[in-house]
Amino acid sequence: EKLGFRVAGVAQNGKEALELMEEVHPDLVISDIKMPFMDGLELAKHIHEDYMNTKVILFSGWDDFEYARQAMIYGAADFIVKPLKEKELGDALVRAKKQFEGDSQKSDMLEKIKQHIVADGGEIEDEIFLGRVLEYIMKYVTENKTMEDVAEYMELSKDYFGKMCKNKFNITFKQIQTITKMEYAGYLLCNSNIKVYELSERLGYSTPDYFSRIFTETMGVTPKKYGV
C-alpha cells in the first residue's frame, strides 16, 4: 500500500484466481508457481492471453532458469526466487509501477494517433484491427518495418492487408506508419532533450532535413517549434 497498490482479492490456487479475476479485474497478480489445480505458469499463460492489461509477478522456491524463461514467455513482469524478502518484493512492485506508467503514456500516444488519422481524412471502422496495427508499429517504431512485416504479424497477405487499411481507415499503411512515427517524435521532443538529428537517426530517416520536412508536413509545425 505504501507503493500505491491495494489488495483486491486473495485466491488459494490458480483456478480460483482466474475466477476471482472475473470479479475484480486486477492490474497486478502476484502468484507462487507451485499451486494445486492450476500452477502459476499456467495462470500466467491464461492472463497473458485473456487479460493483456494485467501484469504478473511470479515467485518460486527453485532458482531454475527454465521457470524464469517460461514466466517471461507468458508475459510475467517479474520472477522472484523464494524465500520471499520484503525488499525484493518491494523492488518488483516499483518496477511494475514504472511499467504501468509507461503503458499509460503509450496508451495516450496511441488515443492521439487515432485522432490524427481522423484529422487527416481517415476513418476508423475497426478499433481492434487498428489497435493491433498501431501496437506493432509502436513496438518497432525505431525500425523501418514494411507492410509485409505487419501483414505477416496480422496473419494476412500483403495485398489483403493493404486493402483492409484503405477500406477500414480510408488511409494507406504508409500514412499510418508516418503519423505514428511523427507522433512518437513529437512526444520525445516534448519530454526529453533529444536533438532533431538524433531523432532522425533513431527513426531511420536518411537526413535530418528529410525528417524535418516529413515532420512539418505531418504535424503542421517544424520540430524546433513543436511543443514551444
C-alpha positions, 0 to 999 in steps of 0.5 A, a space after each residue: 500500500 505504501 507503493 500505491 497498490 491495494 489488495 483486491 482479492 486473495 485466491 488459494 490456487 490458480 483456478 480460483 484466481 482466474 475466477 476471482 479475476 472475473 470479479 475484480 479485474 486486477 492490474 497486478 497478480 502476484 502468484 507462487 508457481 507451485 499451486 494445486 489445480 492450476 500452477 502459476 505458469 499456467 495462470 500466467 499463460 491464461 492472463 497473458 492471453 485473456 487479460 493483456 492489461 494485467 501484469 504478473 509477478 511470479 515467485 518460486 522456491 527453485 532458482 531454475 532458469 527454465 521457470 524464469 524463461 517460461 514466466 517471461 514467455 507468458 508475459 510475467 513482469 517479474 520472477 522472484 526466487 523464494 524465500 520471499 524478502 520484503 525488499 525484493 518484493 518491494 523492488 518488483 512492485 516499483 518496477 511494475 509501477 514504472 511499467 504501468 506508467 509507461 503503458 499509460 503514456 503509450 496508451 495516450 500516444 496511441 488515443 492521439 494517433 487515432 485522432 490524427 488519422 481522423 484529422 487527416 481524412 481517415 476513418 476508423 471502422 475497426 478499433 481492434 484491427 487498428 489497435 493491433 496495427 498501431 501496437 506493432 508499429 509502436 513496438 518497432 517504431 525505431 525500425 523501418 518495418 514494411 507492410 509485409 512485416 505487419 501483414 505477416 504479424 496480422 496473419 494476412 497477405 500483403 495485398 489483403 492487408 493493404 486493402 483492409 487499411 484503405 477500406 477500414 481507415 480510408 488511409 494507406 499503411 504508409 500514412 499510418 506508419 508516418 503519423 505514428 512515427 511523427 507522433 512518437 517524435 513529437 512526444 520525445 521532443 516534448 519530454 526529453 532533450 533529444 536533438 532533431 538529428 538524433 531523432 532522425 537517426 533513431 527513426 531511420 530517416 536518411 537526413 535530418 532535413 528529410 525528417 524535418 520536412 516529413 515532420 512539418 508536413 505531418 504535424 503542421 509545425 517544424 520540430 524546433 517549434 513543436 511543443 514551444 
